[in-house]
Amino acid sequence: MNRQTFTLTLQEARMIAPGVRHLAFTRDDGEILAYVPGQFITVHINTDLGLARRSYSIASIPGQSSYIEIAVSYVAGGLATELFANMEVGTTLTASGPFGRLILREEQPKRYFLVATGTGVTPYRAMLPELAQRLNNEPELAVTVLFGTRTREDILYSEDFLEFAKQHPRFNYRACYSRMQPDTDYECQGYVQNIFDEFKPNPENDIFYLCGNPHMIDASFAKLTELGFPSQNVRREKYVSSK
Ligand SMILES: Cc1cc2nc3c(=O)[nH]c(=O)nc-3n(C[C@H](O)[C@H](O)[C@H](O)COP(=O)(O)OP(=O)(O)OC[C@H]3O[C@@H](n4cnc5c(N)ncnc54)[C@H](O)[C@@H]3O)c2cc1C
């Protein structure tokens, strides 16, 4: 897949949770960005100290949107946060991509566990059509999305995952709150990695994807390694700022 540099124009933006803004862009050259769900783009920001780069997973659901969508979680004092929080429709910016290897591969595990905190859930949103195809074609496959967040109001894109779960009986969606008691049957309490045991993770059959907060990823990776998972079956993407 060719990595390119292109100009984007903001077409739509809305807050989807406190401090999280969903932004939808088009390419100015009219081209469609060819990407594999799970990949990210990097935006280029000019500063007095030179060019800064920040990466954002592509949140768009292929087939449902022709926009390049991202979800930006605000970080206090953050350079890109400042840019995206104040960006108005019609603003342009330079970006490059696609990048990243947090993608579904040609393989047939019995179960996928797609684990995220915060905006780390966006790659899994983009994977939904591909997951639908695999669930339809592979009768043994089960997929679980485990989404960790502080409270119910911080949940992102739950409507997409819950709707998908209605259509696909072997797809399971759980939201885990670190600072709130659960209310409905898809909700649970605690850090997301603490509910892994409930599913009896099996290194022979399962593949884990981990995306988002580095602490969650390190804690989850340590836990899965202890259970005997080889590192190639625990795929990770940490959301840390590049310099
Ligand atoms: C592959 C990849 C994909 C990513 N995808 C997304 C995405 O889809 N959505 C998204 O919102 N972010 C994503 N990120 C993180 C994003 O690239 C930026 O790091 C983030 O938006 C903060 O940038 P900033 O310029 O606003 O803050 P900065 O100016 O980089 O940081 C300001 C201060 O906040 C601290 N800080 C930086 N990030 C965090 C954080 N997450 N939590 C707490 N403190 C922090 C810094 O150490 C610094 O002190 C991704 C990162 C990577 C590497």
The ligand as an SDF file (V2000), in Angstrom:
LIG
                    3D

 53 58  0  0  0  0  0  0  0  0999 V2000
   -0.1980    4.9320   16.2030 C   0  0  0  0  0  0  0  0  0  0  0  0
   -0.9050    5.9740   17.0400 C   0  0  0  0  0  0  0  0  0  0  0  0
   -2.2470    6.1660   16.8700 C   0  0  0  0  0  0  0  0  0  0  0  0
   -2.9250    7.1240   17.6550 C   0  0  0  0  0  0  0  0  0  0  0  0
   -4.2470    7.2920   17.4750 N   0  0  0  0  0  0  0  0  0  0  0  0
   -4.9010    8.2000   18.2210 C   0  0  0  0  0  0  0  0  0  0  0  0
   -6.3160    8.3780   18.0590 C   0  0  0  0  0  0  0  0  0  0  0  0
   -6.9630    7.7310   17.2150 O   0  0  0  0  0  0  0  0  0  0  0  0
   -6.9140    9.3080   18.8450 N   0  0  0  0  0  0  0  0  0  0  0  0
   -6.2200   10.0490   19.7720 C   0  0  0  0  0  0  0  0  0  0  0  0
   -6.8430   10.8800   20.4450 O   0  0  0  0  0  0  0  0  0  0  0  0
   -4.8950    9.8950   19.9360 N   0  0  0  0  0  0  0  0  0  0  0  0
   -4.2240    9.0050   19.1720 C   0  0  0  0  0  0  0  0  0  0  0  0
   -2.8790    8.8590   19.3300 N   0  0  0  0  0  0  0  0  0  0  0  0
   -2.1760    9.8090   20.2220 C   0  0  0  0  0  0  0  0  0  0  0  0
   -1.9290   11.1170   19.4180 C   0  0  0  0  0  0  0  0  0  0  0  0
   -1.0170   10.8640   18.3630 O   0  0  0  0  0  0  0  0  0  0  0  0
   -1.3360   12.2250   20.2860 C   0  0  0  0  0  0  0  0  0  0  0  0
   -0.2650   11.7070   21.0020 O   0  0  0  0  0  0  0  0  0  0  0  0
   -2.3670   12.8120   21.2430 C   0  0  0  0  0  0  0  0  0  0  0  0
   -3.4530   13.3620   20.4890 O   0  0  0  0  0  0  0  0  0  0  0  0
   -1.7490   13.9490   22.0820 C   0  0  0  0  0  0  0  0  0  0  0  0
   -1.1690   14.8780   21.2000 O   0  0  0  0  0  0  0  0  0  0  0  0
   -1.0430   16.4130   21.6040 P   0  0  0  0  0  0  0  0  0  0  0  0
   -0.1610   17.0530   20.5630 O   0  0  0  0  0  0  0  0  0  0  0  0
   -2.3840   17.0090   21.8340 O   0  0  0  0  0  0  0  0  0  0  0  0
   -0.2970   16.3820   22.9960 O   0  0  0  0  0  0  0  0  0  0  0  0
    1.2840   16.6260   23.2220 P   0  0  0  0  0  0  0  0  0  0  0  0
    1.6300   18.0530   22.8960 O   0  0  0  0  0  0  0  0  0  0  0  0
    2.0410   15.5650   22.4870 O   0  0  0  0  0  0  0  0  0  0  0  0
    1.4120   16.3440   24.7510 O   0  0  0  0  0  0  0  0  0  0  0  0
    1.0990   17.3270   25.7470 C   0  0  0  0  0  0  0  0  0  0  0  0
    1.3950   16.7530   27.1270 C   0  0  0  0  0  0  0  0  0  0  0  0
    0.4650   15.6980   27.4210 O   0  0  0  0  0  0  0  0  0  0  0  0
    1.1440   14.4560   27.6170 C   0  0  0  0  0  0  0  0  0  0  0  0
    0.3610   13.4470   26.8790 N   0  0  0  0  0  0  0  0  0  0  0  0
    0.4490   13.1490   25.5680 C   0  0  0  0  0  0  0  0  0  0  0  0
   -0.4740   12.2160   25.2320 N   0  0  0  0  0  0  0  0  0  0  0  0
   -1.1500   11.9440   26.3670 C   0  0  0  0  0  0  0  0  0  0  0  0
   -2.2280   11.0820   26.6650 C   0  0  0  0  0  0  0  0  0  0  0  0
   -2.7920   10.2900   25.7200 N   0  0  0  0  0  0  0  0  0  0  0  0
   -2.6810   11.0570   27.9400 N   0  0  0  0  0  0  0  0  0  0  0  0
   -2.1420   11.8450   28.8850 C   0  0  0  0  0  0  0  0  0  0  0  0
   -1.1180   12.6920   28.6660 N   0  0  0  0  0  0  0  0  0  0  0  0
   -0.6200   12.7400   27.4200 C   0  0  0  0  0  0  0  0  0  0  0  0
    2.5180   14.6410   27.0310 C   0  0  0  0  0  0  0  0  0  0  0  0
    3.4710   13.8240   27.6890 O   0  0  0  0  0  0  0  0  0  0  0  0
    2.7710   16.1190   27.2540 C   0  0  0  0  0  0  0  0  0  0  0  0
    3.2220   16.3440   28.5520 O   0  0  0  0  0  0  0  0  0  0  0  0
   -2.2000    7.9040   18.6000 C   0  0  0  0  0  0  0  0  0  0  0  0
   -0.8230    7.6960   18.7440 C   0  0  0  0  0  0  0  0  0  0  0  0
   -0.1760    6.7480   17.9920 C   0  0  0  0  0  0  0  0  0  0  0  0
    1.2870    6.5470   18.1670 C   0  0  0  0  0  0  0  0  0  0  0  0
  1  2  1  0
  2  3  1  0
  2 52  2  0
  3  4  2  0
  4  5  1  0
  4 50  1  0
  5  6  2  0
  6  7  1  0
  6 13  1  0
  7  8  2  0
  7  9  1  0
  9 10  1  0
 10 11  2  0
 10 12  1  0
 12 13  2  0
 13 14  1  0
 14 15  1  0
 14 50  1  0
 15 16  1  0
 16 17  1  0
 16 18  1  0
 18 19  1  0
 18 20  1  0
 20 21  1  0
 20 22  1  0
 22 23  1  0
 23 24  1  0
 24 25  2  0
 24 26  1  0
 24 27  1  0
 27 28  1  0
 28 29  2  0
 28 30  1  0
 28 31  1  0
 31 32  1  0
 32 33  1  0
 33 34  1  0
 33 48  1  0
 34 35  1  0
 35 36  1  0
 35 46  1  0
 36 37  1  0
 36 45  1  0
 37 38  2  0
 38 39  1  0
 39 40  1  0
 39 45  2  0
 40 41  1  0
 40 42  2  0
 42 43  1  0
 43 44  2  0
 44 45  1  0
 46 47  1  0
 46 48  1  0
 48 49  1  0
 50 51  2  0
 51 52  1  0
 52 53  1  0
M  END
$$$$
